Amino acid sequence: MSETINVTRSSLPDYEEYCAEIRSIWDSHWLTNMGEKHEALEKALGEYLGAPCVTLLTNGHLALENVLEALELHGEIITSPFTFASTTHAIVRSGCTPVFCDVDPETYTIDPKKLEALITERTVAILPIHVYGNLCDVDAIARIAEKHGLKVVYDAAHAFGVKKDGVSAACFGDAAMFSFHATKVFHTIEGGAVCCKDPALRERICDLKNFGIRGPEEVAFVGGNAKMNEFSAAMGLCNLRHLDAWLEERRAVVEHYRARLGGVPGLRLNAVQPGVQSNYAYFPVVFDGCKYTRDEVFARLAEQNIIARKYFYPITNSFDCYRGRPGFDPEATPVARYVGDRVLTLPLYVGLAPDDVDRICDIILG
Ligand SMILES: *Cc1c(COP(=O)(O)O)cnc(C)c1O
């Protein structure tokens, strides 16, 4: 039987390149606490993403929790359930109440047409997700937020390097969270960042990620620990050098899939958004009336050792841990539910062979 093909495979620089990058860590014995790699990566990411303020964190989830805390949000946060567990959990763990808005059937991002009706006097923020790197309707969201005096925090975990009319996903809303988890397009093994325009917000997150410690004898805030270490930052510095070449390779895989699967009745491919520069992070397919159901395709691929992923399924408002909570009802977000029941993300990574893409498509088309 052929080797297992997983839905993703982490990209890596050459072993020697990483060793050369971490040499100075050995020399200095400075392993964490905002060392030189941390500083260099923050600067490099600010330039790559075109973000005025960047702060690095241990992972994307803690980035989200820390930004919600830094903004001092208490109340209802409007979000969508077609996302990874992290988004909804971060809202709940911060003591806020998620209010679920349905998604747009084309982009799977929050549907601004349904958003305003969910605003109450307790609403404090909107937390939309750039699903699969598809950008939310950032202009409509900004208009609604401004009209009602709400903060906007984007979950941009899928949108590293995505731009709309030349403007980076890092620049929308009051803040944008990125994940640099090993499975993401750009990674630091584990890691994350918050990008924002307001230096005071960045400063507050910097305080929160290091116990609120301001100086050797000053502890100004009740912070936690969410600092990125030097080895992760070094991995980021290496990976950033290769990113453009990797995005090119991912683009070729995506185009190959599109050539094979585009136009097939009952298969819905991801929307191509006008003016949006994609990062080719995921290849979701919605199985809607084609030869096989989503679950049948998943099983047929698994028989050949090809592990696709039902992503996002289940949607977050139907998680076991939230059963019975008021407001957690997948029936109230029918589009998210419909897509969640039918979507499969196909293997996509740097180095996925064209023959394997063909094999996957042959199984799907049966
Ligand atoms: C990966 C991911 C996160 C969490 O990021 P981690 O770095 O794994 O903590 C949050 N939201 C979405 C949509 C993600 O894909």
The ligand as a MOL file (V3000), in Angstrom:
LIG
                    3D

  0  0  0     0  0            999 V3000
M  V30 BEGIN CTAB
M  V30 COUNTS 15 15 0 0 0
M  V30 BEGIN ATOM
M  V30 1 C -5.1140 27.3360 13.8650 0
M  V30 2 C -6.3040 28.1730 14.1890 0
M  V30 3 C -6.4460 28.8290 15.4270 0
M  V30 4 C -5.5590 28.5660 16.6170 0
M  V30 5 O -4.2200 28.7700 16.4170 0
M  V30 6 P -3.1270 27.9530 17.2660 0
M  V30 7 O -1.8420 28.6000 16.8390 0
M  V30 8 O -3.2250 26.5130 16.8750 0
M  V30 9 O -3.4090 28.1720 18.6990 0
M  V30 10 C -7.5280 29.6790 15.6070 0
M  V30 11 N -8.4340 29.8760 14.6420 0
M  V30 12 C -8.3600 29.2540 13.4460 0
M  V30 13 C -9.3980 29.5240 12.4050 0
M  V30 14 C -7.3060 28.3610 13.1960 0
M  V30 15 O -7.2550 27.7130 12.0240 0
M  V30 END ATOM
M  V30 BEGIN BOND
M  V30 1 1 1 2
M  V30 2 1 2 3
M  V30 3 2 2 14
M  V30 4 1 3 4
M  V30 5 2 3 10
M  V30 6 1 4 5
M  V30 7 1 5 6
M  V30 8 2 6 7
M  V30 9 1 6 8
M  V30 10 1 6 9
M  V30 11 1 10 11
M  V30 12 2 11 12
M  V30 13 1 12 13
M  V30 14 1 12 14
M  V30 15 1 14 15
M  V30 END BOND
M  V30 END CTAB
M  END
